[in-house]
């Protein structure tokens, strides 16, 4: 079948930061209609960022939303949702929301913009205790105080370390993490300047270390809310790029607030099967 060429606008936005080279970069593409999954995956692989967010308008301020790493589709991505909201409000000028997103695996989520801050509302994770896998303990090479996992769909598992410094200075065996588990590995500890700190590793998804992970805070925020007996929390994610978030836990929802900055915008000329 012959291929025709089409033009697509794209944006690269750094989420959970106001720095040009900080936070977590995500590609954002607003499409008129869905492309084949293989084409979406190829575009995400070409962007080669931790996630690419694809949106298709449904009605006024309502969009279908999906997220892809360079190697596969993921059930939820917070930083790319924040980036997409930033694009809608600041690049496409469609207002400040609230925006409503329909997702394949996490139901309906929402977002809005106020000044230079973007807030996304995601489902809170209900968790249970988790037995630390010997392979993960070996790959982390740091004492694990406790661990918890989502009761439903444990695609991310949280490992609590002793101190903030233990999280900041951790040098895990990435190959060991990839071989030891088919889930994302979140490490966390109580913070000094912030309520808690974290890092997140997902080598099995093609992302050795994610710079700032919104979806991880769907379990991090409830975990530390319970530990610290407070519903409003500040968070820092330590990585080479780094980022900061404000978290609010209300019933079965987590609200994450942060800033975003557009790094670049362009046009893709891509064939369509």
DRENPA-3360 file (N, C-alpha, C; in nm, 2 decimals, always signed):
BEGIN
1 = XXXXXXXX = +0.09/-0.12/+0.00/+0.00/+0.00/+0.00/+0.09/+0.12/+0.00 ~ +0.06/+0.22/-0.09/+0.15/+0.34/-0.09/+0.13/+0.42/+0.04 ~ +0.24/+0.50/+0.07/+0.24/+0.58/+0.19/+0.23/+0.73/+0.15 ~ +0.15/+0.80/+0.22/+0.14/+0.95/+0.20/+0.20/+1.02/+0.32 ~ +0.25/+1.14/+0.29/+0.32/+1.21/+0.39/+0.22/+1.31/+0.46 ~ +0.24/+1.32/+0.59/+0.16/+1.42/+0.67/+0.25/+1.50/+0.76 ~ +0.20/+1.61/+0.80/+0.27/+1.70/+0.89/+0.21/+1.71/+1.02 ~ +0.29/+1.69/+1.13/+0.24/+1.69/+1.26/+0.32/+1.79/+1.34;
9 = XXXXXXXX = +0.25/+1.88/+1.42/+0.32/+1.97/+1.51/+0.35/+1.89/+1.64 ~ +0.47/+1.92/+1.70/+0.51/+1.86/+1.82/+0.57/+1.97/+1.91 ~ +0.57/+1.94/+2.04/+0.63/+2.03/+2.14/+0.71/+1.94/+2.24 ~ +0.82/+1.99/+2.28/+0.89/+1.93/+2.39/+0.89/+2.02/+2.51 ~ +0.83/+1.97/+2.62/+0.81/+2.05/+2.74/+0.88/+1.99/+2.86 ~ +0.95/+2.07/+2.93/+1.01/+2.02/+3.06/+0.91/+2.04/+3.17 ~ +0.87/+1.93/+3.23/+0.77/+1.93/+3.34/+0.83/+1.93/+3.48 ~ +0.75/+1.99/+3.57/+0.79/+2.00/+3.71/+0.92/+2.08/+3.73;
17 = XXXXXXXX = +0.93/+2.19/+3.65/+1.05/+2.28/+3.66/+1.02/+2.41/+3.59 ~ +1.10/+2.51/+3.61/+1.09/+2.63/+3.53/+1.23/+2.66/+3.46 ~ +1.31/+2.55/+3.46/+1.44/+2.56/+3.40/+1.45/+2.50/+3.26 ~ +1.53/+2.57/+3.18/+1.54/+2.52/+3.04/+1.59/+2.38/+3.03 ~ +1.68/+2.34/+3.12/+1.74/+2.21/+3.11/+1.71/+2.13/+3.24 ~ +1.60/+2.16/+3.30/+1.56/+2.09/+3.42/+1.43/+2.01/+3.40 ~ +1.39/+1.94/+3.51/+1.26/+1.87/+3.51/+1.27/+1.75/+3.42 ~ +1.15/+1.70/+3.38/+1.14/+1.58/+3.29/+1.08/+1.62/+3.16;
25 = XXXXXXXX = +1.16/+1.61/+3.05/+1.11/+1.64/+2.92/+1.01/+1.54/+2.86 ~ +0.90/+1.59/+2.81/+0.80/+1.51/+2.74/+0.77/+1.57/+2.60 ~ +0.75/+1.48/+2.51/+0.70/+1.53/+2.38/+0.55/+1.53/+2.38 ~ +0.48/+1.63/+2.32/+0.34/+1.64/+2.32/+0.29/+1.65/+2.17 ~ +0.20/+1.57/+2.13/+0.14/+1.58/+2.00/-0.01/+1.58/+2.00 ~ -0.08/+1.68/+1.95/-0.22/+1.68/+1.94/-0.26/+1.64/+1.80 ~ -0.33/+1.53/+1.79/-0.37/+1.48/+1.66/-0.51/+1.50/+1.63 ~ -0.55/+1.50/+1.50/-0.69/+1.52/+1.46/-0.77/+1.39/+1.49;
33 = XXXXXXXX = -0.70/+1.27/+1.47/-0.76/+1.14/+1.50/-0.64/+1.05/+1.53 ~ -0.68/+0.93/+1.58/-0.57/+0.84/+1.62/-0.50/+0.78/+1.50 ~ -0.37/+0.77/+1.51/-0.29/+0.70/+1.41/-0.28/+0.55/+1.46 ~ -0.24/+0.46/+1.37/-0.22/+0.32/+1.41/-0.12/+0.32/+1.53 ~ -0.14/+0.22/+1.62/-0.05/+0.21/+1.74/+0.09/+0.20/+1.70 ~ +0.12/+0.13/+1.59/+0.26/+0.11/+1.55/+0.32/+0.25/+1.51 ~ +0.24/+0.33/+1.45/+0.29/+0.46/+1.42/+0.31/+0.55/+1.54 ~ +0.22/+0.54/+1.64/+0.24/+0.62/+1.76/+0.37/+0.57/+1.83;
41 = XXXXXXXX = +0.39/+0.44/+1.83/+0.51/+0.39/+1.89/+0.64/+0.43/+1.82 ~ +0.63/+0.44/+1.69/+0.74/+0.48/+1.61/+0.78/+0.63/+1.64 ~ +0.67/+0.71/+1.65/+0.69/+0.85/+1.68/+0.76/+0.87/+1.82 ~ +0.71/+0.79/+1.92/+0.76/+0.80/+2.05/+0.91/+0.75/+2.05 ~ +0.94/+0.65/+1.98/+1.08/+0.60/+1.97/+1.17/+0.70/+1.90 ~ +1.11/+0.77/+1.80/+1.19/+0.88/+1.74/+1.22/+1.00/+1.83 ~ +1.12/+1.03/+1.91/+1.14/+1.14/+2.01/+1.24/+1.10/+2.11 ~ +1.24/+0.97/+2.15/+1.34/+0.91/+2.24/+1.34/+0.98/+2.38;
49 = XXXXXXXX = +1.23/+1.03/+2.42/+1.21/+1.08/+2.56/+1.14/+0.98/+2.64 ~ +1.14/+1.00/+2.77/+1.08/+0.90/+2.86/+0.94/+0.87/+2.82 ~ +0.86/+0.98/+2.79/+0.73/+0.96/+2.74/+0.69/+1.06/+2.63 ~ +0.60/+1.02/+2.54/+0.54/+1.11/+2.45/+0.39/+1.10/+2.48 ~ +0.32/+1.22/+2.49/+0.18/+1.22/+2.51/+0.11/+1.25/+2.38 ~ +0.01/+1.17/+2.34/-0.07/+1.19/+2.22/-0.21/+1.23/+2.27 ~ -0.27/+1.33/+2.21/-0.40/+1.38/+2.24/-0.49/+1.38/+2.12 ~ -0.61/+1.35/+2.13/-0.71/+1.36/+2.02/-0.83/+1.44/+2.08;
57 = XXXXXXXX = -0.87/+1.55/+2.03/-0.99/+1.63/+2.08/-1.11/+1.54/+2.08 ~ -1.19/+1.55/+2.18/-1.32/+1.48/+2.19/-1.44/+1.58/+2.18 ~ -1.42/+1.69/+2.26/-1.52/+1.80/+2.26/-1.45/+1.92/+2.33 ~ -1.52/+2.02/+2.36/-1.46/+2.14/+2.42/-1.39/+2.10/+2.55 ~ -1.26/+2.13/+2.56/-1.18/+2.10/+2.68/-1.18/+1.95/+2.72 ~ -1.21/+1.86/+2.62/-1.20/+1.72/+2.65/-1.12/+1.65/+2.55 ~ -1.03/+1.56/+2.59/-0.93/+1.50/+2.50/-0.92/+1.35/+2.54 ~ -0.90/+1.27/+2.44/-0.84/+1.13/+2.47/-0.69/+1.14/+2.48;
65 = XXXXXXXX = -0.63/+1.07/+2.57/-0.49/+1.09/+2.60/-0.43/+0.95/+2.62 ~ -0.31/+0.93/+2.55/-0.23/+0.81/+2.57/-0.08/+0.85/+2.58 ~ +0.00/+0.76/+2.64/+0.14/+0.79/+2.67/+0.22/+0.67/+2.62 ~ +0.33/+0.70/+2.55/+0.42/+0.60/+2.51/+0.57/+0.63/+2.55 ~ +0.64/+0.53/+2.60/+0.78/+0.54/+2.61/+0.84/+0.51/+2.48 ~ +0.98/+0.51/+2.47/+1.04/+0.47/+2.34/+1.01/+0.32/+2.30 ~ +0.96/+0.24/+2.39/+0.95/+0.10/+2.36/+0.80/+0.04/+2.38 ~ +0.72/+0.11/+2.46/+0.58/+0.06/+2.47/+0.49/+0.17/+2.53;
73 = XXXXXXXX = +0.36/+0.14/+2.53/+0.26/+0.22/+2.59/+0.25/+0.20/+2.74 ~ +0.24/+0.31/+2.82/+0.23/+0.29/+2.96/+0.09/+0.33/+3.01 ~ +0.04/+0.28/+3.13/-0.09/+0.30/+3.17/-0.12/+0.44/+3.22 ~ -0.01/+0.51/+3.27/-0.02/+0.65/+3.32/+0.11/+0.72/+3.32 ~ +0.10/+0.85/+3.29/+0.22/+0.93/+3.29/+0.19/+1.07/+3.34 ~ +0.23/+1.11/+3.46/+0.20/+1.24/+3.51/+0.27/+1.35/+3.45 ~ +0.40/+1.34/+3.43/+0.47/+1.46/+3.38/+0.43/+1.49/+3.23 ~ +0.40/+1.39/+3.15/+0.36/+1.42/+3.02/+0.21/+1.47/+3.02;
81 = XXXXXXXX = +0.13/+1.44/+3.12/+0.00/+1.50/+3.13/+0.01/+1.65/+3.17 ~ +0.11/+1.68/+3.26/+0.13/+1.82/+3.29/+0.18/+1.89/+3.17 ~ +0.27/+1.83/+3.09/+0.33/+1.89/+2.97/+0.22/+1.92/+2.87 ~ +0.13/+1.82/+2.85/+0.02/+1.84/+2.76/-0.07/+1.95/+2.80 ~ -0.10/+1.96/+2.93/-0.18/+2.07/+2.98/-0.12/+2.21/+2.95 ~ +0.01/+2.21/+2.97/+0.09/+2.33/+2.94/+0.08/+2.37/+2.80 ~ +0.09/+2.27/+2.71/+0.08/+2.30/+2.56/-0.06/+2.35/+2.53 ~ -0.16/+2.29/+2.58/-0.30/+2.33/+2.55/-0.32/+2.48/+2.59;
89 = XXXXXXXX = -0.27/+2.51/+2.71/-0.30/+2.65/+2.76/-0.20/+2.75/+2.71 ~ -0.08/+2.72/+2.69/+0.02/+2.82/+2.66/+0.07/+2.82/+2.52 ~ +0.06/+2.71/+2.45/+0.11/+2.71/+2.31/-0.01/+2.71/+2.21 ~ -0.12/+2.64/+2.25/-0.24/+2.64/+2.16/-0.35/+2.74/+2.20 ~ -0.33/+2.80/+2.32/-0.42/+2.90/+2.36/-0.57/+2.86/+2.37 ~ -0.60/+2.74/+2.42/-0.74/+2.70/+2.42/-0.80/+2.72/+2.56 ~ -0.73/+2.80/+2.65/-0.78/+2.83/+2.78/-0.70/+2.77/+2.89 ~ -0.75/+2.79/+3.01/-0.68/+2.73/+3.13/-0.74/+2.61/+3.19;
97 = XXXXXXXX = -0.85/+2.56/+3.12/-0.92/+2.45/+3.17/-1.03/+2.48/+3.27 ~ -1.08/+2.39/+3.35/-1.02/+2.25/+3.36/-1.03/+2.17/+3.23 ~ -0.93/+2.09/+3.20/-0.93/+2.00/+3.09/-0.96/+1.86/+3.14 ~ -1.03/+1.79/+3.06/-1.07/+1.65/+3.10/-1.01/+1.55/+3.00 ~ -0.94/+1.45/+3.05/-0.87/+1.36/+2.97/-0.93/+1.22/+2.99 ~ -0.96/+1.15/+2.88/-1.01/+1.01/+2.89/-0.89/+0.92/+2.86 ~ -0.86/+0.83/+2.95/-0.74/+0.74/+2.93/-0.79/+0.60/+2.91 ~ -0.70/+0.51/+2.86/-0.73/+0.37/+2.84/-0.73/+0.29/+2.96;
105 = XXXXXXXX = -0.64/+0.33/+3.06/-0.62/+0.24/+3.17/-0.65/+0.30/+3.31 ~ -0.66/+0.43/+3.31/-0.68/+0.50/+3.44/-0.81/+0.59/+3.44 ~ -0.90/+0.56/+3.36/-1.03/+0.63/+3.36/-1.01/+0.78/+3.32 ~ -1.09/+0.86/+3.39/-1.09/+1.01/+3.36/-1.00/+1.08/+3.45 ~ -0.91/+1.17/+3.40/-0.83/+1.25/+3.48/-0.85/+1.39/+3.44 ~ -0.80/+1.49/+3.52/-0.83/+1.63/+3.48/-0.70/+1.71/+3.51 ~ -0.71/+1.84/+3.46/-0.59/+1.93/+3.48/-0.64/+2.07/+3.46 ~ -0.57/+2.17/+3.52/-0.60/+2.31/+3.50/-0.47/+2.39/+3.52;
113 = XXXXXXXX = -0.48/+2.51/+3.48/-0.37/+2.61/+3.48/-0.41/+2.73/+3.56 ~ -0.32/+2.77/+3.66/-0.34/+2.89/+3.73/-0.21/+2.97/+3.74 ~ -0.20/+3.08/+3.67/-0.08/+3.15/+3.66/+0.03/+3.07/+3.59 ~ +0.14/+3.05/+3.66/+0.25/+2.97/+3.60/+0.25/+2.83/+3.65 ~ +0.14/+2.79/+3.72/+0.14/+2.66/+3.78/+0.03/+2.57/+3.71 ~ +0.07/+2.45/+3.70/-0.02/+2.35/+3.64/-0.05/+2.24/+3.74 ~ -0.18/+2.21/+3.76/-0.22/+2.11/+3.85/-0.29/+2.00/+3.77 ~ -0.25/+1.87/+3.80/-0.31/+1.76/+3.74/-0.37/+1.67/+3.85;
121 = XXXXXXXX = -0.48/+1.61/+3.83/-0.55/+1.53/+3.93/-0.55/+1.38/+3.88 ~ -0.49/+1.29/+3.95/-0.47/+1.16/+3.91/-0.53/+1.06/+4.02 ~ -0.56/+0.94/+3.99/-0.61/+0.84/+4.09/-0.50/+0.81/+4.19 ~ -0.54/+0.81/+4.32/-0.45/+0.77/+4.42/-0.44/+0.62/+4.42 ~ -0.32/+0.57/+4.46/-0.29/+0.42/+4.46/-0.32/+0.37/+4.60 ~ -0.40/+0.26/+4.61/-0.42/+0.19/+4.73/-0.31/+0.08/+4.74 ~ -0.23/+0.08/+4.85/-0.11/-0.01/+4.85/-0.12/-0.11/+4.96 ~ -0.03/-0.21/+4.96/-0.01/-0.31/+5.06/+0.14/-0.33/+5.08;
129 = XXXXXXXX = +0.18/-0.40/+5.18/+0.32/-0.43/+5.21/+0.37/-0.52/+5.10 ~ +0.50/-0.51/+5.07/+0.56/-0.59/+4.97/+0.69/-0.65/+5.02 ~ +0.71/-0.77/+4.99/+0.84/-0.84/+5.03/+0.95/-0.80/+4.93 ~ +1.06/-0.75/+4.98/+1.16/-0.70/+4.89/+1.23/-0.82/+4.82 ~ +1.24/-0.82/+4.69/+1.30/-0.92/+4.61/+1.45/-0.92/+4.64 ~ +1.51/-1.04/+4.66/+1.66/-1.04/+4.68/+1.73/-0.98/+4.56 ~ +1.69/-1.00/+4.44/+1.75/-0.94/+4.32/+1.75/-0.79/+4.32 ~ +1.63/-0.73/+4.37/+1.62/-0.59/+4.37/+1.71/-0.53/+4.49;
137 = XXXXXXXX = +1.71/-0.60/+4.60/+1.79/-0.56/+4.71/+1.94/-0.56/+4.67 ~ +1.98/-0.66/+4.60/+2.12/-0.67/+4.55/+2.15/-0.56/+4.45 ~ +2.05/-0.53/+4.36/+2.08/-0.42/+4.26/+2.08/-0.28/+4.32 ~ +2.00/-0.26/+4.42/+2.00/-0.13/+4.49/+2.12/-0.11/+4.58 ~ +2.17/-0.22/+4.64/+2.29/-0.22/+4.72/+2.28/-0.11/+4.83 ~ +2.16/-0.10/+4.89/+2.13/-0.01/+5.00/+2.02/-0.07/+5.09 ~ +2.03/-0.04/+5.22/+1.93/-0.10/+5.31/+1.79/-0.05/+5.28 ~ +1.69/-0.14/+5.26/+1.56/-0.10/+5.24/+1.48/-0.12/+5.37;
145 = XXXXXXXX = +1.42/+0.00/+5.41/+1.35/+0.00/+5.54/+1.21/-0.07/+5.53 ~ +1.14/-0.04/+5.42/+1.01/-0.10/+5.39/+0.98/-0.09/+5.25 ~ +0.88/-0.16/+5.20/+0.84/-0.16/+5.06/+0.69/-0.18/+5.06 ~ +0.63/-0.11/+4.96/+0.48/-0.13/+4.94/+0.46/-0.14/+4.79 ~ +0.34/-0.20/+4.75/+0.31/-0.22/+4.61/+0.16/-0.19/+4.60 ~ +0.12/-0.14/+4.48/-0.03/-0.12/+4.46/-0.10/-0.25/+4.47 ~ -0.22/-0.25/+4.53/-0.30/-0.37/+4.53/-0.35/-0.41/+4.39 ~ -0.38/-0.31/+4.31/-0.42/-0.34/+4.17/-0.30/-0.29/+4.08;
153 = XXXXXXXX = -0.27/-0.37/+3.98/-0.17/-0.34/+3.88/-0.04/-0.29/+3.94 ~ +0.04/-0.37/+4.00/+0.16/-0.33/+4.06/+0.28/-0.31/+3.96 ~ +0.25/-0.21/+3.87/+0.36/-0.18/+3.77/+0.47/-0.09/+3.82 ~ +0.44/-0.03/+3.94/+0.54/+0.05/+4.01/+0.54/+0.00/+4.16 ~ +0.66/-0.02/+4.21/+0.67/-0.06/+4.35/+0.77/+0.03/+4.42 ~ +0.73/+0.06/+4.55/+0.80/+0.17/+4.62/+0.89/+0.10/+4.73 ~ +1.02/+0.14/+4.74/+1.12/+0.09/+4.83/+1.17/+0.21/+4.91 ~ +1.14/+0.20/+5.04/+1.18/+0.31/+5.13/+1.33/+0.29/+5.18;
161 = XXXXXXXX = +1.41/+0.39/+5.16/+1.55/+0.38/+5.21/+1.56/+0.46/+5.34 ~ +1.68/+0.45/+5.41/+1.70/+0.50/+5.54/+1.70/+0.66/+5.55 ~ +1.76/+0.72/+5.45/+1.78/+0.87/+5.46/+1.77/+0.93/+5.32 ~ +1.76/+1.06/+5.32/+1.76/+1.14/+5.20/+1.89/+1.12/+5.12 ~ +2.00/+1.12/+5.20/+2.13/+1.10/+5.13/+2.14/+0.96/+5.06 ~ +2.08/+0.86/+5.12/+2.08/+0.73/+5.06/+2.01/+0.73/+4.93 ~ +1.90/+0.81/+4.92/+1.83/+0.82/+4.79/+1.91/+0.90/+4.69 ~ +1.97/+1.01/+4.74/+2.04/+1.10/+4.65/+2.17/+1.04/+4.59;
169 = XXXXXXXX = +2.24/+0.96/+4.68/+2.37/+0.90/+4.64/+2.36/+0.76/+4.58 ~ +2.24/+0.71/+4.57/+2.22/+0.57/+4.52/+2.27/+0.56/+4.38 ~ +2.35/+0.45/+4.36/+2.40/+0.41/+4.23/+2.36/+0.27/+4.20 ~ +2.24/+0.25/+4.16/+2.19/+0.11/+4.14/+2.25/+0.04/+4.02 ~ +2.25/-0.09/+4.02/+2.29/-0.17/+3.91/+2.17/-0.18/+3.81 ~ +2.17/-0.10/+3.71/+2.06/-0.09/+3.62/+2.03/-0.22/+3.55 ~ +2.13/-0.29/+3.51/+2.10/-0.42/+3.45/+2.04/-0.52/+3.55 ~ +2.08/-0.51/+3.67/+2.03/-0.59/+3.78/+1.88/-0.56/+3.80;
177 = XXXXXXXX = +1.85/-0.43/+3.80/+1.71/-0.39/+3.81/+1.62/-0.44/+3.70 ~ +1.68/-0.43/+3.58/+1.60/-0.48/+3.46/+1.58/-0.63/+3.46 ~ +1.68/-0.70/+3.51/+1.67/-0.85/+3.51/+1.59/-0.90/+3.64 ~ +1.58/-0.81/+3.74/+1.53/-0.86/+3.87/+1.38/-0.84/+3.88 ~ +1.32/-0.75/+3.80/+1.18/-0.73/+3.81/+1.12/-0.67/+3.69 ~ +0.99/-0.69/+3.66/+0.92/-0.63/+3.55/+0.83/-0.52/+3.59 ~ +0.88/-0.44/+3.69/+0.81/-0.33/+3.74/+0.91/-0.21/+3.76 ~ +0.85/-0.09/+3.76/+0.93/+0.03/+3.79/+0.97/+0.02/+3.94;
185 = XXXXXXXX = +1.09/+0.07/+3.97/+1.15/+0.07/+4.10/+1.15/+0.22/+4.15 ~ +1.07/+0.25/+4.25/+1.07/+0.38/+4.31/+1.15/+0.37/+4.44 ~ +1.25/+0.46/+4.47/+1.31/+0.46/+4.60/+1.28/+0.60/+4.66 ~ +1.26/+0.60/+4.79/+1.21/+0.72/+4.86/+1.27/+0.72/+5.00 ~ +1.26/+0.84/+5.06/+1.30/+0.86/+5.20/+1.24/+0.99/+5.25 ~ +1.22/+1.01/+5.38/+1.18/+1.13/+5.43/+1.28/+1.24/+5.40 ~ +1.23/+1.36/+5.36/+1.32/+1.46/+5.32/+1.36/+1.56/+5.43 ~ +1.45/+1.65/+5.40/+1.50/+1.75/+5.49/+1.43/+1.89/+5.45;
193 = XXXXXXXX = +1.46/+1.93/+5.32/+1.40/+2.05/+5.27/+1.26/+2.03/+5.23 ~ +1.23/+1.91/+5.18/+1.09/+1.88/+5.14/+1.04/+1.77/+5.23 ~ +0.91/+1.74/+5.22/+0.85/+1.63/+5.31/+0.91/+1.50/+5.27 ~ +0.93/+1.47/+5.14/+0.99/+1.34/+5.10/+1.07/+1.36/+4.97 ~ +1.16/+1.27/+4.94/+1.24/+1.27/+4.82/+1.22/+1.13/+4.75 ~ +1.26/+1.13/+4.63/+1.24/+1.00/+4.56/+1.33/+1.00/+4.43 ~ +1.34/+0.88/+4.38/+1.40/+0.86/+4.24/+1.32/+0.74/+4.18 ~ +1.33/+0.73/+4.05/+1.25/+0.62/+3.99/+1.33/+0.56/+3.87;
201 = XXXXXXXX = +1.33/+0.43/+3.86/+1.41/+0.36/+3.76/+1.31/+0.26/+3.69 ~ +1.32/+0.26/+3.56/+1.23/+0.18/+3.47/+1.31/+0.13/+3.35 ~ +1.42/+0.05/+3.37/+1.49/+0.01/+3.26/+1.42/-0.09/+3.17 ~ +1.32/-0.16/+3.22/+1.24/-0.26/+3.14/+1.15/-0.18/+3.05 ~ +1.13/-0.05/+3.07/+1.04/+0.03/+2.98/+1.13/+0.12/+2.89 ~ +1.26/+0.09/+2.89/+1.35/+0.17/+2.81/+1.39/+0.30/+2.87 ~ +1.36/+0.32/+3.00/+1.40/+0.44/+3.08/+1.48/+0.40/+3.20 ~ +1.61/+0.41/+3.19/+1.70/+0.37/+3.30/+1.66/+0.45/+3.43;
209 = XXXXXXXX = +1.66/+0.58/+3.42/+1.61/+0.66/+3.53/+1.52/+0.77/+3.48 ~ +1.40/+0.79/+3.53/+1.31/+0.89/+3.49/+1.34/+1.02/+3.58 ~ +1.36/+1.13/+3.51/+1.40/+1.25/+3.59/+1.30/+1.30/+3.69 ~ +1.17/+1.31/+3.66/+1.07/+1.35/+3.75/+0.94/+1.27/+3.71 ~ +0.88/+1.19/+3.80/+0.78/+1.10/+3.77/+0.65/+1.13/+3.84 ~ +0.55/+1.19/+3.76/+0.42/+1.22/+3.82/+0.35/+1.10/+3.87 ~ +0.35/+0.99/+3.78/+0.27/+0.87/+3.82/+0.32/+0.81/+3.95 ~ +0.45/+0.81/+3.97/+0.51/+0.76/+4.09/+0.45/+0.82/+4.22;
217 = XXXXXXXX = +0.41/+0.95/+4.20/+0.36/+1.02/+4.32/+0.21/+0.98/+4.35 ~ +0.15/+0.90/+4.26/+0.02/+0.85/+4.30/+0.03/+0.75/+4.41 ~ +0.15/+0.69/+4.43/+0.17/+0.60/+4.54/+0.26/+0.67/+4.65 ~ +0.35/+0.75/+4.60/+0.44/+0.82/+4.70/+0.36/+0.92/+4.79 ~ +0.27/+1.00/+4.73/+0.19/+1.09/+4.81/+0.10/+1.02/+4.91 ~ +0.02/+0.92/+4.88/-0.05/+0.85/+4.98/+0.03/+0.78/+5.09 ~ +0.15/+0.73/+5.04/+0.24/+0.66/+5.14/+0.29/+0.76/+5.24 ~ +0.34/+0.88/+5.20/+0.39/+0.98/+5.29/+0.28/+1.05/+5.36;
225 = XXXXXXXX = +0.17/+1.07/+5.30/+0.05/+1.13/+5.37/+0.02/+1.05/+5.50 ~ +0.02/+0.91/+5.48/-0.01/+0.83/+5.59/+0.10/+0.83/+5.70 ~ +0.23/+0.83/+5.65/+0.34/+0.83/+5.74/+0.35/+0.96/+5.82 ~ +0.32/+1.07/+5.76/+0.34/+1.20/+5.82/+0.22/+1.27/+5.87 ~ +0.10/+1.20/+5.85/-0.03/+1.25/+5.89/-0.06/+1.39/+5.84 ~ -0.04/+1.41/+5.71/-0.07/+1.54/+5.65/-0.11/+1.51/+5.51 ~ -0.20/+1.60/+5.46/-0.25/+1.58/+5.32/-0.18/+1.67/+5.22 ~ -0.11/+1.77/+5.26/-0.04/+1.86/+5.17/+0.11/+1.83/+5.19;
233 = XXXXXXXX = +0.18/+1.80/+5.08/+0.32/+1.76/+5.10/+0.40/+1.82/+4.98 ~ +0.52/+1.85/+5.02/+0.62/+1.89/+4.92/+0.71/+1.78/+4.88 ~ +0.76/+1.77/+4.76/+0.84/+1.66/+4.71/+0.95/+1.70/+4.62 ~ +1.06/+1.64/+4.63/+1.17/+1.66/+4.54/+1.21/+1.52/+4.48 ~ +1.23/+1.52/+4.35/+1.28/+1.40/+4.29/+1.42/+1.42/+4.24 ~ +1.51/+1.35/+4.30/+1.66/+1.36/+4.27/+1.69/+1.28/+4.14 ~ +1.75/+1.36/+4.05/+1.80/+1.30/+3.93/+1.90/+1.40/+3.87 ~ +1.96/+1.37/+3.76/+2.05/+1.47/+3.71/+1.99/+1.60/+3.67;
241 = XXXXXXXX = +1.86/+1.59/+3.63/+1.78/+1.71/+3.59/+1.71/+1.77/+3.71 ~ +1.65/+1.68/+3.79/+1.58/+1.72/+3.91/+1.45/+1.79/+3.89 ~ +1.36/+1.79/+3.99/+1.23/+1.85/+3.98/+1.16/+1.86/+4.11 ~ +1.06/+1.94/+4.12/+0.99/+1.96/+4.25/+0.84/+1.96/+4.22 ~ +0.76/+1.91/+4.32/+0.62/+1.90/+4.31/+0.55/+1.94/+4.44 ~ +0.43/+1.98/+4.43/+0.35/+2.00/+4.55/+0.23/+1.89/+4.53 ~ +0.21/+1.82/+4.64/+0.11/+1.71/+4.64/+0.00/+1.73/+4.73 ~ -0.12/+1.70/+4.69/-0.24/+1.70/+4.78/-0.31/+1.57/+4.76;
249 = XXXXXXXX = -0.34/+1.51/+4.88/-0.42/+1.38/+4.88/-0.56/+1.41/+4.93 ~ -0.65/+1.39/+4.85/-0.79/+1.41/+4.89/-0.87/+1.29/+4.85 ~ -0.92/+1.21/+4.95/-0.99/+1.09/+4.92/-0.92/+1.00/+4.83 ~ -0.97/+0.96/+4.72/-0.91/+0.87/+4.63/-0.84/+0.94/+4.51 ~ -0.80/+1.07/+4.53/-0.73/+1.14/+4.42/-0.60/+1.20/+4.48 ~ -0.51/+1.22/+4.39/-0.39/+1.29/+4.42/-0.37/+1.41/+4.32 ~ -0.36/+1.53/+4.37/-0.34/+1.65/+4.29/-0.19/+1.68/+4.30 ~ -0.13/+1.69/+4.18/+0.01/+1.73/+4.17/+0.02/+1.86/+4.10;
257 = XXXXXXXX = +0.10/+1.96/+4.16/+0.11/+2.09/+4.11/+0.26/+2.12/+4.08 ~ +0.29/+2.17/+3.96/+0.43/+2.21/+3.93/+0.43/+2.31/+3.81 ~ +0.55/+2.34/+3.77/+0.56/+2.44/+3.66/+0.61/+2.36/+3.54 ~ +0.61/+2.43/+3.43/+0.65/+2.37/+3.30/+0.71/+2.48/+3.21 ~ +0.80/+2.44/+3.12/+0.86/+2.54/+3.03/+0.87/+2.47/+2.89 ~ +0.83/+2.53/+2.79/+0.85/+2.48/+2.65/+0.99/+2.49/+2.61 ~ +1.05/+2.37/+2.57/+1.19/+2.37/+2.53/+1.20/+2.40/+2.38 ~ +1.11/+2.33/+2.30/+1.11/+2.35/+2.16/+0.98/+2.31/+2.10;
265 = XXXXXXXX = +0.96/+2.36/+1.98/+0.84/+2.32/+1.90/+0.88/+2.30/+1.75 ~ +0.81/+2.21/+1.69/+0.85/+2.19/+1.55/+0.75/+2.11/+1.47 ~ +0.78/+2.07/+1.35/+0.69/+2.00/+1.27/+0.76/+1.87/+1.22 ~ +0.68/+1.76/+1.22/+0.73/+1.63/+1.18/+0.66/+1.60/+1.04 ~ +0.75/+1.56/+0.95/+0.70/+1.51/+0.82/+0.71/+1.36/+0.83 ~ +0.60/+1.29/+0.84/+0.61/+1.14/+0.86/+0.51/+1.07/+0.77 ~ +0.55/+0.96/+0.71/+0.46/+0.88/+0.63/+0.35/+0.81/+0.71 ~ +0.23/+0.80/+0.65/+0.12/+0.73/+0.71/+0.09/+0.61/+0.63;
273 = X = +0.08/+0.49/+0.69/+0.05/+0.37/+0.61/-0.09/+0.38/+0.55;
% end
